[in-house]
Amino acid sequence: MPTVIGHHDVKDKDHWLASPKREEVFGTLGVTNIRTFVNTQNPTQVAVLMDVADMDAVMAFMQTEAAAEAMAYDGVLPDTLVILVEA
């Protein structure tokens, strides 16, 4: 099971940190061990580190309207999203 890092910018880090959307959305895709990170020098830059059982399912989901809605709810700036997969 690969570990994945997703980093991106957000409008409001406190709202992003408090949001239940990560667990709701990624939990249904079999993603586990989700951890959040914030750049202390620029708190609009955040990241998630997670274990992904089915990378194809997650990447397919990221192309859906439901993913766009979840990111909008969390205040994610989608153009800044970078996904790194454990090599």
GIUR-V710857 format. One record per backbone hydrogen bond with DSSP energy under -1.0 kcal/mol. CO is the residue of the C=O (numbers start at 0). NH is the residue of the N-H. If there is no record, write none. Layout:
co->{CO/CO}
nh->{NH/NH}
This chain:
co->{1/2/3/4/5/6/7/8/11/12/13/14/19/20/21/22/25/26/31/34/36/41/43/44/45/46/47/48/49/50/53/54/55/56/57/59/60/63/64/65/66/67/68/69/70/74/75/76/77/81/83}
nh->{51/85/49/83/47/81/45/76/15/16/17/18/23/24/25/26/30/29/50/48/46/44/9/38/7/36/5/34/3/31/57/58/59/60/61/62/63/67/68/69/70/71/72/73/75/10/77/79/80/6/4}
